[in-house]
Amino acid sequence: MENINPEKIETNEIGQISLKINYVGETLLKSAAQWGQFIAVINFISIGFLAVVSILMIFLSSTLQEYQDFGEYPIAIIGVAYLVMSIIYFFPTYFLSRACSRAKDAILKRDENILAKAFESLKNLSLFTGVMIILSLLFIVFMIVIMVFFIGTLAAFM
């Protein structure tokens, strides 16, 4: 581990440790922000399309049921599930868009405070994604437990 000399650490006017980004880091951050913004725009378009389709499925479900049998699940329930998915997917896309636009703005204005806000939005994106992964894993474990219970119950009756 590298020994740090406290006299060589640069601090800003309020005594916080200052972090500088060199030209390569700035270029990479700008490129990542541009690609991230592109991804966010494509995601917003996809979310909008999914939301419109889900709303159409909800409102046209009775008409669609007359022409096509969709099995045991009414099409309105599938539409509601798609709408919930589009709402959930909106938040990480919003955090990504906000982080990227703030990063580009921070580079353009050379403002450390805006860059800190960009990293805060990136943290929110990571936090939301992490929580969703944990919830998904818990749901999978729960479903496995339910399946094992029902398989055991069915085996007992055979």
RODO-2510 file (C-alpha; in nm, 4 decimals, decimal comma):
residues 158
     n   res          X          Y          Z
     1     m     0,0000     0,0000     0,0000
     2     e     0,1258     0,3445    -0,0895
     3     n     0,2153     0,5899     0,1873
     4     i     0,0397     0,9246     0,1444
     5     n     0,2152     1,2393     0,2520
     6     p    -0,0508     1,4663     0,4111
     7     e     0,1434     1,7764     0,3047
     8     k     0,1052     1,6863    -0,0646
     9     i    -0,2740     1,6362    -0,0544
    10     e    -0,4517     1,9254    -0,2217
    11     t    -0,7607     2,0615    -0,0522
    12     n    -1,0161     2,3182    -0,1620
    13     e    -1,1105     2,6383     0,0209
    14     i    -1,3204     2,4581     0,2850
    15     g    -1,0605     2,1922     0,3605
    16     q    -1,2047     1,9059     0,1574
    17     i    -0,9774     1,6843    -0,0475
    18     s    -0,9786     1,8018    -0,4060
    19     l    -0,9887     1,5583    -0,6957
    20     k    -0,8657     1,6653    -1,0353
    21     i    -0,9445     1,4972    -1,3642
    22     n    -0,6726     1,4917    -1,6265
    23     y    -0,7333     1,5301    -1,9992
    24     v    -0,7693     1,1553    -2,0609
    25     g    -1,0184     1,1191    -1,7744
    26     e    -1,2136     1,4187    -1,8988
    27     t    -1,2246     1,2797    -2,2519
    28     l    -1,3376     0,9375    -2,1303
    29     l    -1,6010     1,0919    -1,9023
    30     k    -1,7332     1,3059    -2,1883
    31     s    -1,7509     1,0035    -2,4195
    32     a    -1,9217     0,7902    -2,1539
    33     a    -2,1706     1,0714    -2,0887
    34     q    -2,2543     1,0987    -2,4593
    35     w    -2,3080     0,7247    -2,4963
    36     g    -2,5034     0,7135    -2,1719
    37     q    -2,7280     0,9940    -2,2969
    38     f    -2,7845     0,8030    -2,6216
    39     i    -2,8797     0,4917    -2,4242
    40     a    -3,1140     0,6980    -2,2060
    41     v    -3,2903     0,8487    -2,5090
    42     i    -3,3411     0,5033    -2,6641
    43     n    -3,4710     0,3755    -2,3294
    44     f    -3,7132     0,6690    -2,2943
    45     i    -3,8492     0,5934    -2,6424
    46     s    -3,8849     0,2240    -2,5529
    47     i    -4,0551     0,3082    -2,2233
    48     g    -4,2974     0,5400    -2,4023
    49     f    -4,3775     0,2715    -2,6577
    50     l    -4,4292     0,0104    -2,3840
    51     a    -4,6537     0,2474    -2,1867
    52     v    -4,8676     0,3283    -2,4924
    53     v    -4,9033    -0,0408    -2,5812
    54     s    -4,9928    -0,1285    -2,2221
    55     i    -5,2572     0,1452    -2,2032
    56     l    -5,4036     0,0266    -2,5335
    57     m    -5,4086    -0,3298    -2,3999
    58     i    -5,5945    -0,2152    -2,0892
    59     f    -5,8565    -0,0082    -2,2703
    60     l    -5,9055    -0,2419    -2,5662
    61     s    -5,8992    -0,5658    -2,3669
    62     s    -6,2705    -0,6366    -2,4001
    63     t    -6,2568    -0,5828    -2,7765
    64     l    -5,9449    -0,7963    -2,8140
    65     q    -6,0918    -1,0784    -2,6021
    66     e    -6,3806    -1,1113    -2,8510
    67     y    -6,1433    -1,1865    -3,1414
    68     q    -5,8688    -1,3827    -2,9678
    69     d    -5,8619    -1,6143    -2,6690
    70     f    -5,5639    -1,5183    -2,4531
    71     g    -5,5926    -1,8092    -2,2149
    72     e    -5,6545    -1,7794    -1,8464
    73     y    -5,4943    -1,4342    -1,8134
    74     p    -5,7120    -1,1444    -1,9296
    75     i    -5,5241    -0,9094    -2,1569
    76     a    -5,5956    -0,6165    -1,9218
    77     i    -5,3852    -0,7825    -1,6511
    78     i    -5,0976    -0,8223    -1,8952
    79     g    -5,1409    -0,4541    -1,9896
    80     v    -5,1225    -0,3520    -1,6227
    81     a    -4,8070    -0,5629    -1,5785
    82     y    -4,6483    -0,3893    -1,8797
    83     l    -4,7465    -0,0488    -1,7431
    84     v    -4,5883    -0,1298    -1,4052
    85     m    -4,2722    -0,2482    -1,5844
    86     s    -4,2538     0,0764    -1,7829
    87     i    -4,2939     0,2830    -1,4649
    88     i    -4,0211     0,0864    -1,2858
    89     y    -3,7876     0,1066    -1,5876
    90     f    -3,8375     0,4843    -1,6057
    91     f    -3,6389     0,5536    -1,2879
    92     p    -3,2993     0,4035    -1,3782
    93     t    -3,3279     0,5642    -1,7214
    94     y    -3,4023     0,8994    -1,5597
    95     f    -3,1035     0,8664    -1,3247
    96     l    -2,8788     0,7722    -1,6177
    97     s    -2,9989     1,0672    -1,8240
    98     r    -2,9544     1,3088    -1,5361
    99     a    -2,6049     1,1773    -1,4544
   100     c    -2,4921     1,2052    -1,8161
   101     s    -2,6329     1,5522    -1,8747
   102     r    -2,4767     1,6768    -1,5504
   103     a    -2,1401     1,5218    -1,6381
   104     k    -2,1410     1,6909    -1,9801
   105     d    -2,2476     2,0180    -1,8179
   106     a    -1,9729     1,9900    -1,5547
   107     i    -1,7070     1,9378    -1,8220
   108     l    -1,8401     2,2262    -2,0284
   109     k    -1,8566     2,4690    -1,7336
   110     r    -1,5551     2,3238    -1,5467
   111     d    -1,7676     2,3095    -1,2302
   112     e    -1,6825     2,0552    -0,9586
   113     n    -2,0213     2,0985    -0,7869
   114     i    -2,2083     1,9948    -1,1014
   115     l    -1,9716     1,6997    -1,1378
   116     a    -2,0509     1,5995    -0,7783
   117     k    -2,4236     1,6115    -0,8647
   118     a    -2,3532     1,3920    -1,1683
   119     f    -2,1865     1,1354    -0,9447
   120     e    -2,4809     1,1611    -0,7035
   121     s    -2,7170     1,0714    -0,9895
   122     l    -2,4846     0,7842    -1,0821
   123     k    -2,4991     0,6662    -0,7204
   124     n    -2,8814     0,6807    -0,7335
   125     l    -2,8758     0,4723    -1,0520
   126     s    -2,6501     0,2140    -0,8882
   127     l    -2,8588     0,2101    -0,5694
   128     f    -3,1860     0,1636    -0,7580
   129     t    -3,0364    -0,1111    -0,9753
   130     g    -2,8893    -0,2869    -0,6723
   131     v    -3,2183    -0,2770    -0,4821
   132     m    -3,4054    -0,4105    -0,7858
   133     i    -3,1545    -0,6957    -0,8198
   134     i    -3,1928    -0,7843    -0,4507
   135     l    -3,5736    -0,7759    -0,4793
   136     s    -3,5579    -0,9922    -0,7927
   137     l    -3,3365    -1,2479    -0,6213
   138     l    -3,5672    -1,2547    -0,3183
   139     f    -3,8645    -1,3068    -0,5495
   140     i    -3,6859    -1,5948    -0,7232
   141     v    -3,6034    -1,7590    -0,3885
   142     f    -3,9642    -1,7096    -0,2768
   143     m    -4,0957    -1,8684    -0,5969
   144     i    -3,8584    -2,1652    -0,5566
   145     v    -3,9851    -2,2199    -0,2016
   146     i    -4,3460    -2,2025    -0,3248
   147     m    -4,2697    -2,4487    -0,6069
   148     v    -4,1022    -2,6943    -0,3694
   149     f    -4,3996    -2,6682    -0,1334
   150     f    -4,6537    -2,7348    -0,4094
   151     i    -4,4505    -3,0188    -0,5615
   152     g    -4,4253    -3,1757    -0,2162
   153     t    -4,7986    -3,1331    -0,1654
   154     l    -4,8760    -3,2877    -0,5049
   155     a    -4,6393    -3,5791    -0,4360
   156     a    -4,8176    -3,6473    -0,1085
   157     f    -5,1500    -3,6895    -0,2881
   158     m    -5,0166    -3,9280    -0,5548
***
